[in-house]
Amino acid sequence: MNTYTLINSANNDNFFFKIINTINNHRKLFISLLIILFYLNMYAQDSFLSYQLSFERVKNAFEEKDYNLKQEFQKKGFSYPPSNILLVSYKAEGELQVWIKEYNGSYRIFKVYDVCKKSGDFGPKRIQGDKQVPEGFYNINVFNPSSDFHLSLGISYPNNSDRLNSTASDLGGDIYIHGSCVTVGCLPMTDDIMEEIYLISAHAKNQGQQNIPIHLYPFKFNKLTEYIFYKEYPEHITFWENLKSEYYYFTNNKRIRNINIDSFGNYKFY
């Protein structure tokens, strides 16, 4: 070992000794800061649910349904409250599915809910006023405990794929999963069902899930549905082929991939 190495090693040792001495000298302060950070993290999680429960509709839904939801989760082998969920909807089948992510990273279905009323036609939403339910890959971006339609969860339409694939100056917005069985481009559930979906989603967000994905498909892809719908709506084939890639990946693997959008508005998966 040369002189430079010895000096450098000594300096490094001295540096680490200084850090250790600093921690020892301020042990109580250091421990106090760790405790404060722990409780701040706990509060940041609990504060979302606490805020939601300050609204009467959410509070009533919690009191009426949370215990039964917990029992149903446990009966199906899920921990409660959930910490990671996925929502998947199919227009043709009129379904909204709730999937729960398990410890091994794969998803398992918890429940299938009926969408109580349909709006628009098959194909993506491309303009304000077309009454279309969007198709594509989105996130829940709004929790509205005082909705005109009981309770509602906002869908992050339009995304960059919608913008790049539309020539309209106004693509519309305000697409929600909501209570009350009325719709113009949304996913309406009954109030009773909406309370369950809202609570499950609120719990997941409270547990730390910042982005709750929702995948909106025109139908469940298979040879028969592809033949029927591709023949009836040839203008959507390219777009649906893009969606189909993730549909089959999820169906076969019970996992979702990361999703980007390229400069042409196509979804890219990795």
N, C-alpha and C positions, 0 to 999 in steps of 0.2 A: 504494500500500500504506500503510495507516494505522499509527499507532504501536503499537496493540494487536497487529496482525498481525505486525509486525516483532519485537516482544518475544516473542510466542507462538512464532514461527518460530525465534528464537534459542534459546528454551528447549528446543524440540523437538530442534534440532541438538545442543545441549549434552547432552541426554538420550541421543541415539544415540551421540555421541562417548564418553560414559561407558561405554555397553555395549561398544563396540568396544575401548576401553582395558582394560576388565575382562577381556574375552576374550583380548586380547593379553598381559596380565599373567599370565594363568592358562592360557596356551595348552596347556602340557603336561598340566595337570590336566583341561582340557576334552577334549583328544584321548584321554586315558586313560579318561575317563568314557564317551566314545563307543565305545571299544573294548570296555569292560566291558559296556555295554548290548548291543552286537552279539553278544558271546559268551554273554551271559545268554539272549538270544533263541534263539540256536542250541542252547544247552543245554536250554532249555524244550521245544524241539521234539524233540531227540534223546532226552531223558529218558524220554518215553513209550514209544518203541520199545525203548530200553534196558531199561526196567522189564519190559516184556512178554517180552523175550528172556531175562530171568532165570528164567522158568518153562520147565521142560523140554519141555513139549508145544509151546509156541510156538517155542522154540529148535530143536527137531527139525523142525518144519514149515518154519521159515525155511531151515534147511540143505538140506532135501529139495526145496523148491518155489520158493524166491525166484528163483533163477537162471532156471528155466524160465518163471516168470511174467514176468520181465523180457523174455525173448526173445519171448514171446507178445504182450506189450504192444507191443514195438517192431515186430513183424511186422504188427500191425494198425494201426500208425501212431500209437500213444499213447506219451507220455513216461512214464518210470518212475523213481521211484515216483509213483503218482497223488496229486494234491493235492485233488481234489474228485470225489466219487462220489455216485451215487444208486442206491438199491435199490428194485426194483419187483417185487411178487409178485401172482400171479393164482391164486385157489383152483381154479377149474374146470380151468384148463390145468396146474396143478401146477408152476408155474414160479417161479423167483427170478432176476430179471435184474439184472446189474450194468452200470450206465451210467457213463461218464466225461465230466466237463465239459471242454469244449475252450476254447481261448483266446478264441474269439468269443462265449462264453457259452452256446452250445448243447451238448446232450449227444449222445453217440454210444455205441451199445451195444458193450460189450466181450464179454460172455458171458451165456449163458442156462444156468442150472443146474436140474436136476430136484429138486423137493421129493419126498423118498422115501416119505412117508406122509402121508395126510390125516386130519384130525380134525374132528368136528362137521359142521355143515351150512352152507348159504349164508345170509348175513346177518351183521350185526355181533355182537360179543360184548357181552353186557349184564349178566351176572351170574356170580359165582364158581361153578365146577362145571358150566357148560353145555358145556364141551369145544370151544367155538367159537374159531376163529382170528379175531382182530380184523379189522375192515375200516375203513379211514380213513387218515389221514396222521399219521405218527409220526417219531421220531428214534431212532437207536441211542444208548442211554443207559448201557449197561454192556458192558465187555469182561471176560469171565471166562475166564482162562487155566487155571483148575483146576476146570472144570465137571464135574458128574456125567455129562455127556454130551459128553465130550472137550473141545471148546472151544465157547463160546457168546457171542452178542451179544444184549444185552437190548433189547427194543422198549418204547418209552415209553407203553405202555398201562397204565391208562386215561388218556386226555386229557380236556379239558374238554367236548368233544363227547360222549364216552362217558358222562361223569358227568351231563350235562344231559339226555341221552336215556334214562337208566335210572332206574327207581324203586327199584332194589335197594340195600340198605345195604352190600353187599359185592359189588363188581364183579369181584373177582379181580385177578390180576396175574401177575408172573413169566412173561411171554411172551418167548420167546427164539427166535432162529435158532440151531440147535445141531447137533452131531454125533449119532451113534447114531440108528438108524431107528426111534425110538419117539416118540409124542407124545400129549399131551392139551391141545390148543389152541396148540401151537407150530408152528414151521416146521423140521422135522427134515431134515437133509441127511446124507449119509454122512460119516464122519470125514474121508475124503480130500478131498471137496468143501469141507467146512467149513474145513479148513485154508487153502484158497485164499481163501475169502471173508473169513476172519479176518485173514489177512495183508494183503489188499488194503485192508480197513477200517482196520487198524492203521497202515498206511503213510499213508493219507489223513489220519488224525487226527494222526499224527506230523508231517505236512507243514503242519498248521495248521487243518484242517477240524474245527471244534468240534462242529458239528451235521451228522451224516450222516443225510439224510432216507431214510425207507422208506415207500413208498406201497403199501398193501394193498388190492387190488381183489377183488371176487367173481368177475369174469370180464372178458374183453376185450369192451368194448362195441361192438356193431354191431347192425344191424336184426334179425338172426336171434337172437342171444343175448338181446337185450332182449325180444323177443317171447316166447321160451321162458321165461326166468327171471322176467320181470314177471308172466306168466300163472301161474307156479307159486308165486311168493312175492309176492303183491300187497301184503303188509304192509311190504315193504322198498322199494317203488317210490320214495317220496319221498326216502328216504335215498340210494338208488342214483343218483337223478337229481342229487343234490348232488355225489356223487363223480364222476359222468360229466362234469361241467363241466371238471374238471381233467384227466381222462383224455383228452378230445378236444383240449384246449389243448396238452397235452404231445405227443400223437400228431402233431399238425399242426405244432408249432413246435419240438419237441425242447428246450424250456425249461420250467422250473417257475416258478410264481408264488409270491409270498409268501402265506401262509395265516394267517387269523385265525379265531376261532370266536365267533359272536355269542351273545347272551343266551339264544337258543332252542336252542343246540347245533348250529347250521348252520355249515358251513365257508364262509368268505368269502375270495375270491381277489382279489389286486390286483397 
